[in-house]
Amino acid sequence: MNTRLTPVFTLLTVAALATSASCFAAEKFTFLTNWYAQAEHGGFYQAQATGLYQHAGLDVEIKMGGPQINVMQLMAAGQADCTLGDNGQALETWQAGVHAVTVATVFQHSADGVYHP
């Protein structure tokens, strides 16, 4: 290959790859918090506001939990892809036959985590 054309070819290849990602639809993902929006959930909302989810190819919808809302039951019913919960909820969910998996510990001094069916 002509060495003068190599930088041009490289630039065109990089440009094509960079624009090809925008051709794919973002994957829809529903996240259900364990309570109303609060400071502890700030990182999730900040990531959405700054476009971090979109940059990762995700179309994230954040839904709020609250009193009398069984987030594990809603997740098991397909209303959310993952949710915040505590270890007690995880054990109760397993006991009910829904095999949710703890995928992250969110708070430093809490038993809360993120679960996925």
N, CA, C and O of each residue as an XYZ file, in Angstrom:
468
protein
N       0.845     -1.170      0.000
C       0.000      0.000      0.000
C       0.891      1.236      0.000
O       1.955      1.247      0.621
N       0.462      2.241     -0.679
C       1.193      3.494     -0.747
C       1.220      4.117      0.656
O       0.178      4.281      1.291
N       2.413      4.458      1.125
C       2.547      4.975      2.494
C       1.888      6.334      2.670
O       1.534      6.701      3.791
N       1.715      7.086      1.596
C       1.027      8.380      1.708
C      -0.474      8.185      1.919
O      -1.138      9.058      2.479
N      -1.002      7.071      1.484
C      -2.433      6.818      1.638
C      -2.774      6.160      2.978
O      -3.941      6.136      3.369
N      -1.794      5.638      3.670
C      -2.046      4.949      4.934
C      -2.734      5.851      5.962
O      -3.722      5.417      6.553
N      -2.268      7.089      6.211
C      -2.964      7.946      7.177
C      -4.399      8.265      6.744
O      -5.295      8.344      7.584
N      -4.615      8.445      5.460
C      -5.957      8.744      4.965
C      -6.866      7.538      5.188
O      -7.998      7.682      5.650
N      -6.365      6.350      4.856
C      -7.136      5.125      5.053
C      -7.449      4.919      6.535
O      -8.567      4.545      6.890
N      -6.472      5.162      7.389
C      -6.671      5.009      8.834
C      -7.735      5.976      9.338
O      -8.611      5.592     10.113
N      -7.659      7.227      8.900
C      -8.630      8.236      9.312
C     -10.041      7.862      8.860
O     -10.995      7.998      9.627
N     -10.175      7.396      7.633
C     -11.485      6.993      7.123
C     -12.035      5.787      7.885
O     -13.233      5.716      8.159
N     -11.169      4.854      8.221
C     -11.594      3.673      8.974
C     -12.085      4.061     10.362
O     -13.133      3.594     10.808
N     -11.329      4.915     11.044
C     -11.723      5.369     12.377
C     -13.043      6.135     12.309
O     -13.911      5.947     13.161
N     -13.201      6.987     11.313
C     -14.444      7.748     11.164
C     -15.628      6.821     10.915
O     -16.708      7.031     11.466
N     -15.432      5.807     10.097
C     -16.511      4.861      9.809
C     -16.900      4.076     11.058
O     -18.084      3.860     11.315
N     -15.913      3.654     11.828
C     -16.201      2.904     13.053
C     -16.882      3.785     14.097
O     -17.778      3.330     14.807
N     -16.462      5.027     14.188
C     -17.037      5.936     15.175
C     -18.497      6.235     14.869
O     -19.308      6.359     15.787
N     -18.835      6.351     13.613
C     -20.217      6.663     13.261
C     -21.095      5.427     13.201
O     -22.319      5.541     13.269
N     -20.505      4.257     13.076
C     -21.322      3.043     12.967
C     -22.050      2.728     14.261
O     -23.124      2.128     14.220
N     -21.503      3.111     15.406
C     -22.163      2.835     16.684
C     -23.501      3.555     16.774
O     -24.436      3.058     17.401
N     -23.593      4.728     16.148
C     -24.842      5.473     16.211
C     -25.927      4.852     15.344
O     -27.088      5.249     15.438
N     -25.576      3.898     14.510
C     -26.555      3.231     13.649
C     -27.373      2.201     14.419
O     -28.443      1.802     13.959
N     -26.900      1.769     15.565
C     -27.586      0.753     16.344
C     -28.474      1.416     17.392
O     -28.089      2.410     18.007
N     -29.643      0.867     17.584
C     -30.548      1.397     18.600
C     -30.018      1.036     19.981
O     -29.496     -0.058     20.195
N     -30.158      1.970     20.909
C     -29.720      1.713     22.274
C     -30.598      0.630     22.897
O     -31.803      0.574     22.648
N     -29.985     -0.222     23.704
C     -30.722     -1.294     24.377
C     -31.550     -0.707     25.514
O     -31.022      0.003     26.371
N     -32.837     -1.001     25.521
C     -33.715     -0.495     26.572
C     -33.443     -1.241     27.875
O     -33.281     -2.461     27.889
N     -33.396     -0.483     28.967
C     -33.082     -1.043     30.277
C     -33.880     -0.270     31.320
O     -33.795      0.957     31.380
N     -34.644     -0.968     32.133
C     -35.450     -0.323     33.168
C     -34.866     -0.644     34.536
O     -34.702     -1.806     34.906
N     -34.555      0.416     35.276
C     -33.967      0.299     36.609
C     -34.980      0.818     37.621
O     -35.479      1.935     37.481
N     -35.286      0.025     38.630
C     -36.265      0.380     39.648
C     -35.547      0.612     40.969
O     -34.918     -0.297     41.511
N     -35.645      1.840     41.488
C     -35.014      2.130     42.774
C     -35.886      1.569     43.895
O     -37.034      1.184     43.672
N     -35.331      1.529     45.086
C     -36.066      0.962     46.217
C     -36.898      1.991     46.972
O     -37.613      1.642     47.911
N     -36.810      3.256     46.570
C     -37.542      4.313     47.269
C     -37.663      5.497     46.342
O     -37.186      5.459     45.208
N     -38.303      6.555     46.824
C     -38.381      7.789     46.053
C     -36.967      8.289     45.756
O     -36.012      7.900     46.428
N     -36.840      9.147     44.752
C     -35.529      9.709     44.418
C     -34.943     10.389     45.659
O     -35.611     11.176     46.329
N     -33.682     10.066     45.946
C     -33.008     10.633     47.107
C     -31.513     10.676     46.832
O     -31.048     10.154     45.819
N     -30.769     11.291     47.722
C     -29.332     11.491     47.508
C     -28.590     10.188     47.238
O     -27.660     10.160     46.432
N     -28.989      9.120     47.899
C     -28.304      7.841     47.718
C     -28.425      7.307     46.291
O     -27.612      6.491     45.859
N     -29.428      7.763     45.573
C     -29.630      7.338     44.186
C     -29.018      8.325     43.194
O     -29.125      8.139     41.982
N     -28.386      9.360     43.705
C     -27.883     10.436     42.855
C     -26.993      9.990     41.719
O     -27.070     10.540     40.621
N     -26.149      9.005     41.961
C     -25.242      8.532     40.915
C     -25.974      7.964     39.717
O     -25.540      8.140     38.579
N     -27.086      7.283     39.966
C     -27.867      6.714     38.865
C     -28.485      7.822     38.012
O     -28.457      7.763     36.783
N     -29.045      8.837     38.687
C     -29.658      9.952     37.971
C     -28.601     10.814     37.276
O     -28.838     11.319     36.178
N     -27.445     10.984     37.903
C     -26.368     11.767     37.299
C     -25.863     11.092     36.032
O     -25.608     11.759     35.029
N     -25.720      9.777     36.074
C     -25.274      9.044     34.885
C     -26.267      9.209     33.746
O     -25.875      9.306     32.583
N     -27.548      9.240     34.077
C     -28.559      9.438     33.041
C     -28.502     10.867     32.506
O     -28.572     11.079     31.295
N     -28.376     11.845     33.399
C     -28.367     13.252     32.995
C     -27.152     13.610     32.148
O     -27.245     14.454     31.257
N     -26.026     12.982     32.416
C     -24.806     13.314     31.673
C     -24.595     12.434     30.447
O     -23.612     12.607     29.727
N     -25.503     11.495     30.200
C     -25.416     10.676     28.999
C     -24.501      9.476     29.093
O     -24.161      8.886     28.068
N     -24.088      9.095     30.299
C     -23.199      7.938     30.436
C     -23.868      6.642     29.983
O     -23.233      5.800     29.349
N     -25.140      6.486     30.307
C     -25.849      5.281     29.872
C     -25.942      5.250     28.345
O     -25.688      4.225     27.714
N     -26.307      6.381     27.775
C     -26.441      6.464     26.319
C     -25.102      6.183     25.649
O     -25.045      5.499     24.627
N     -24.038      6.705     26.219
C     -22.695      6.474     25.675
C     -22.349      4.983     25.694
O     -21.605      4.504     24.838
N     -22.886      4.260     26.663
C     -22.640      2.818     26.770
C     -23.630      2.002     25.940
O     -23.603      0.772     25.970
N     -24.504      2.687     25.199
C     -25.452      1.984     24.343
C     -26.721      1.545     25.052
O     -27.393      0.612     24.613
N     -27.052      2.224     26.158
C     -28.243      1.864     26.928
C     -29.256      3.001     26.925
O     -28.895      4.169     27.063
N     -30.506      2.653     26.768
C     -31.612      3.594     26.901
C     -32.257      3.285     28.248
O     -33.168      2.461     28.335
N     -31.780      3.951     29.296
C     -32.176      3.617     30.668
C     -33.378      4.446     31.110
O     -33.402      5.669     30.971
N     -34.368      3.748     31.642
C     -35.497      4.393     32.292
C     -35.378      4.082     33.779
O     -35.295      2.918     34.169
N     -35.369      5.127     34.610
C     -35.292      4.940     36.057
C     -36.686      5.144     36.630
O     -37.288      6.206     36.470
N     -37.189      4.115     37.298
C     -38.486      4.193     37.969
C     -38.247      4.216     39.472
O     -37.327      3.575     39.981
N     -39.096      4.970     40.176
C     -38.953      5.068     41.625
C     -39.812      4.034     42.339
O     -40.951      3.771     41.956
N     -39.239      3.460     43.380
C     -40.008      2.616     44.281
C     -40.691      3.505     45.301
O     -40.868      4.700     45.068
N     -41.068      2.941     46.407
C     -41.708      3.724     47.456
C     -42.357      2.804     48.464
O     -42.174      1.588     48.414
N     -43.119      3.384     49.387
C     -43.771      2.559     50.401
C     -44.783      1.616     49.756
O     -45.467      1.975     48.798
N     -44.862      0.429     50.289
C     -45.805     -0.588     49.831
C     -45.552     -1.052     48.397
O     -46.444     -1.628     47.775
N     -44.363     -0.814     47.865
C     -44.012     -1.288     46.523
C     -43.004     -2.416     46.680
O     -41.912     -2.214     47.212
N     -43.367     -3.581     46.223
C     -42.481     -4.737     46.292
C     -41.630     -4.744     45.022
O     -42.052     -5.256     43.985
N     -40.432     -4.173     45.115
C     -39.593     -4.013     43.922
C     -39.139     -5.353     43.354
O     -39.003     -5.497     42.140
N     -38.907     -6.322     44.214
C     -38.492     -7.642     43.736
C     -39.618     -8.311     42.946
O     -39.374     -8.954     41.926
N     -40.835     -8.157     43.422
C     -41.980     -8.736     42.722
C     -42.163     -8.075     41.358
O     -42.444     -8.753     40.370
N     -42.004     -6.760     41.303
C     -42.119     -6.055     40.024
C     -41.024     -6.488     39.058
O     -41.274     -6.653     37.864
N     -39.809     -6.674     39.576
C     -38.716     -7.134     38.722
C     -39.007     -8.540     38.206
O     -38.807     -8.825     37.025
N     -39.477     -9.415     39.086
C     -39.784    -10.788     38.685
C     -40.895    -10.830     37.641
O     -40.943    -11.741     36.814
N     -41.793     -9.834     37.680
C     -42.901     -9.768     36.727
C     -42.495     -9.104     35.415
O     -43.319     -8.945     34.514
N     -41.223     -8.717     35.308
C     -40.747     -8.120     34.067
C     -40.955     -6.624     33.960
O     -40.772     -6.051     32.886
N     -41.337     -5.974     35.059
C     -41.544     -4.529     35.041
C     -40.240     -3.748     35.160
O     -40.219     -2.534     34.957
N     -39.158     -4.440     35.487
C     -37.841     -3.807     35.594
C     -36.782     -4.850     35.275
O     -36.971     -6.041     35.524
N     -35.671     -4.393     34.724
C     -34.556     -5.295     34.430
C     -33.704     -5.540     35.664
O     -33.138     -6.621     35.828
N     -33.611     -4.537     36.534
C     -32.925     -4.716     37.810
C     -33.475     -3.712     38.798
O     -34.156     -2.755     38.428
N     -33.167     -3.948     40.062
C     -33.705     -3.104     41.120
C     -32.716     -3.006     42.275
O     -31.788     -3.806     42.393
N     -32.935     -2.019     43.111
C     -32.202     -1.933     44.370
C     -32.981     -2.708     45.415
O     -34.212     -2.695     45.417
N     -32.277     -3.370     46.290
C     -32.941     -4.096     47.359
C     -31.936     -4.433     48.441
O     -30.746     -4.146     48.314
N     -32.426     -5.042     49.499
C     -31.517     -5.441     50.567
C     -31.427     -6.961     50.621
O     -32.147     -7.665     49.913
N     -30.546     -7.444     51.456
C     -30.325     -8.889     51.530
C     -31.570     -9.649     51.975
O     -31.811    -10.765     51.515
N     -32.355     -9.060     52.857
C     -33.587     -9.706     53.292
C     -34.547     -9.916     52.133
O     -35.155    -10.978     51.998
N     -34.675     -8.895     51.299
C     -35.533     -9.027     50.119
C     -35.004    -10.099     49.178
O     -35.776    -10.865     48.600
N     -33.696    -10.148     49.028
C     -33.104    -11.148     48.135
C     -33.409    -12.556     48.629
O     -33.760    -13.432     47.839
N     -33.275    -12.773     49.930
C     -33.561    -14.098     50.491
C     -35.035    -14.465     50.357
O     -35.372    -15.602     50.027
N     -35.910    -13.496     50.616
C     -37.346    -13.748     50.462
C     -37.694    -14.054     49.009
O     -38.545    -14.899     48.733
N     -37.045    -13.373     48.096
C     -37.294    -13.580     46.670
C     -36.858    -14.978     46.257
O     -37.571    -15.669     45.530
N     -35.680    -15.391     46.726
C     -35.208    -16.754     46.434
C     -36.165    -17.785     47.016
O     -36.487    -18.780     46.367
N     -36.611    -17.542     48.232
C     -37.527    -18.471     48.890
C     -38.837    -18.598     48.109
O     -39.470    -19.654     48.116
N     -39.236    -17.519     47.440
C     -40.463    -17.533     46.634
C     -40.240    -18.158     45.262
O     -41.178    -18.280     44.474
N     -39.003    -18.552     44.974
C     -38.723    -19.224     43.708
C     -38.205    -18.336     42.599
O     -38.010    -18.803     41.477
N     -37.978    -17.062     42.887
C     -37.410    -16.146     41.889
C     -35.918    -16.050     42.158
O     -35.502    -15.581     43.217
N     -35.132    -16.482     41.224
C     -33.690    -16.553     41.437
C     -32.995    -15.279     40.975
O     -32.375    -15.245     39.912
N     -33.108    -14.238     41.783
C     -32.424    -12.976     41.523
C     -30.970    -13.109     41.957
O     -30.651    -13.867     42.873
N     -30.109    -12.379     41.302
C     -28.680    -12.434     41.578
C     -28.208    -11.053     42.012
O     -28.526    -10.056     41.364
N     -27.459    -10.989     43.095
C     -26.859     -9.727     43.513
C     -25.696     -9.433     42.577
O     -24.767    -10.231     42.456
N     -25.756     -8.281     41.916
C     -24.703     -7.947     40.957
C     -23.814     -6.804     41.420
O     -22.772     -6.557     40.812
N     -24.197     -6.101     42.478
C     -23.366     -5.000     42.964
C     -23.791     -4.619     44.372
O     -24.958     -4.753     44.738
N     -22.845     -4.149     45.147
C     -23.141     -3.517     46.417
C     -23.044     -2.026     46.176
O     -22.016     -1.533     45.711
N     -24.099     -1.312     46.487
C     -24.184      0.091     46.111
C     -23.708      1.024     47.214
O     -22.976      1.977     46.946
N     -24.116      0.760     48.453
C     -23.806      1.667     49.542
C     -22.706      1.087     50.422
O     -22.674     -0.119     50.668
N     -21.817      1.935     50.889
C     -20.674      1.483     51.667
C     -21.086      0.866     53.003
O     -20.503     -0.133     53.424
N     -22.065      1.437     53.662
C     -22.446      0.971     54.998
C     -23.871      0.433     55.035
O     -24.607      0.685     55.989
N     -24.250     -0.287     54.028
C     -25.600     -0.813     53.963
C     -25.589     -2.169     53.285
O     -24.641     -2.517     52.581
N     -26.628     -2.917     53.500
C     -26.741     -4.221     52.852
C     -27.481     -4.125     51.523
O     -27.794     -5.148     50.914
N     -27.764     -2.907     51.068
C     -28.459     -2.741     49.795
C     -27.595     -3.199     48.645
O     -26.368     -3.147     48.722
N     -28.229     -3.646     47.579
C     -27.511     -4.095     46.397
C     -28.378     -3.956     45.165
O     -29.526     -3.521     45.253
N     -27.842     -4.319     44.029
C     -28.570     -4.306     42.771
C     -28.794     -5.752     42.372
O     -27.859     -6.553     42.397
N     -30.013     -6.097     42.005
C     -30.364     -7.476     41.686
C     -30.856     -7.592     40.254
O     -31.373     -6.634     39.679
N     -30.688     -8.768     39.695
C     -31.130     -9.057     38.329
C     -31.720    -10.455     38.309
O     -31.160    -11.363     38.923
N     -32.837    -10.652     37.619
C     -33.449    -11.986     37.634
C     -32.628    -13.001     36.862
O     -33.008    -14.169     36.781
